[in-house]
């Protein structure tokens, strides 16, 4: 979404009530974790038991962006290509709670937030707010929804119009929705600025005259102008200094407690998620892979991707100096062509081998990584062997094939594979000596195809569901690894 679009949507969909004491959330304020009473007051119990209907219900939400879909592409016979930014996401948010949405950059978090607010039109799925389908609302109902559901954007520098004073910025949603008289609107703006920790004598100043943290406070005041029930916080502190992050987070918590706000907090910062959220949804490549209460998810993560995310967090203690961190193989796949089955299986350290195959988990992971490189044509065959082996017209001379296979094996594997696995893999590598990628793929697929690539595991139900075959029927097989053995 461009800067101008952010400002336009913010003006239409901005919100707050009056009356919050920001003492303790100004300069120098430190972060404080939620008390157990706060957590109990939010969704932890109601969400787990289903004792009440959710305020926001997202069901199989999809948002695709299309490439090669212009008129010229169609005239030339090009096929549209879907970029699956959000692909079948489901979760509920209960009144008064904060749900965190976490994952690597590019996994679809911000697109999810924008689409559920109808800032972007969905490709499929359903979003209910207060029991009403957001995507079936007429213009009048959408206007009411805009007052009840607001957004705070990630970048406080581009989401504020530099040509408007901050007083006009905060007042704009009140003008658009025709709330109160001119004097009442101006009084509301002054009150809002005070409540977010700014002075009323700054009304006529422009955004460039403020620091990043102050600009984000202005964005929060604008979002609260229409007294919303629900806020999407799209990485609200990622562009700020660490000390300022603490102040803004404390301010958001104060506002939530005072006005019974409900938050969807989008972030890649796990410390922020743990500090402010009641529950957490973990997202990978357009899909939700795990949802659970925040302390339970941090203390006992289920999905291998969640474990890897938590493993990547730096530990600020001397006891962690010798910690041997586990790392993930490979790169994040493209949403243009996501993997079949479980989308995390191309990098998963616990991918399940075929039932009748005798193989160590680490060996199977290495073979799966090599398979991915072959399927993605991510191997430079011409450079294997350097000047020792000629590679002309897409093939290696028959006499050099054994040497080519040995050198390529050394490139792909840290250690030689044992017994039968060495034979199968070398047979596939020999096919590459003739640049026959399809034959190499077929040889490896016949021997090593996993349930993880055939079937996409559903998220399931309950208070802490996880989308992973390790927790289903496939996880009870002889070759399935114990999820608790990797952390």
VENBELJO-V263349 format. One record per backbone hydrogen bond with DSSP energy under -0.5 kcal/mol. NH is the residue of the N-H (numbers start at 1). CO is the residue of the C=O. Records with the same first field share a line. If there is no record, write none. Layout:
NH->CO / CO
This chain:
6->2
7->3
8->4
9->5
10->6
11->7
12->8
13->9
14->11
16->224
22->20
25->22
29->26
34->275
39->35
40->36
41->37
42->38 / 39
44->39
45->42
46->42
47->43
48->43 / 44
49->45
50->46
51->46
52->46
55->93
56->93
57->128
58->91
59->57 / 126
60->58
61->89
62->124
63->86
65->83
67->81
74->70
75->71
76->72
77->74
78->73
81->67
83->65
84->82 / 335
85->63 / 83
86->63
87->286
88->61
89->61
91->58
93->56
97->94
99->97 / 263
100->98 / 279
101->265
102->100 / 281
103->267
107->104
112->108
113->109
114->110
115->111
116->112
117->113
118->115
119->114
120->114
123->62
124->62
126->59
128->57
129->132
130->55
132->129
134->127
136->133
137->134
142->138
143->139
144->140
145->141
146->142
147->143
148->144
149->145
150->230
151->13
152->232
153->151
156->154
159->155
164->161
166->205
167->203
169->165
170->166
171->167
172->168
173->169
174->171
175->171
176->172
177->173
178->175
179->174
180->178
185->181
186->182
187->183
188->184
189->185
190->186
191->187
192->188
193->189
194->190
195->191
196->192
197->194
198->193
202->199
203->200
205->202
207->164
209->206
210->207
215->211
216->212
217->213
218->214
219->215
220->216
221->217
222->218
223->219
224->220
225->15 / 222
227->224
229->148
230->148
231->262
232->150
233->231 / 264
234->152 / 232
235->233 / 266
238->235
240->237
245->241
246->242
247->243
248->244
249->245
250->246
251->247
252->248
253->249
254->250
255->251
256->252
257->253
258->254
259->255
260->256
261->256
262->229
263->97
264->231
265->99 / 263
266->233 / 264
267->101 / 265
270->268
273->269
274->270
275->271
276->272
277->273
278->98
279->98
280->292
281->100
282->290
283->102
284->287
286->107
287->284
289->282
290->282
291->465
292->280
294->278
297->293
298->294
299->295
300->296
307->303
308->304
309->305
310->306
311->307
312->308
313->310
316->314
317->315
320->317
321->318
323->320
325->323
329->347
337->334
342->452 / 455
345->342
347->344
348->344
351->348
357->354
358->356
359->357
364->360
365->361
366->362
367->363
368->364
369->365
370->366
371->367
372->368
373->369
374->370
375->371
376->372
377->374
378->373
381->379
383->380
384->381
386->383
388->385
392->395
395->392
396->433
397->390
400->397
401->397 / 398
404->400
405->401
406->402
407->403
408->404
409->405
410->406
411->407
412->408
413->409
421->418
422->418 / 419
423->419
424->420
425->421
426->422
427->423
428->424
429->425
430->426
431->427
432->428
433->429 / 430
434->431
435->432
436->431
437->435
440->436
441->437
442->438
443->439
444->440
445->441
446->442
447->443
448->444
449->445
453->450
454->450
455->451
457->455
465->462
466->459
467->289
468->466
471->468
472->469
475->469 / 472
476->473
477->474
480->477
485->482
486->483
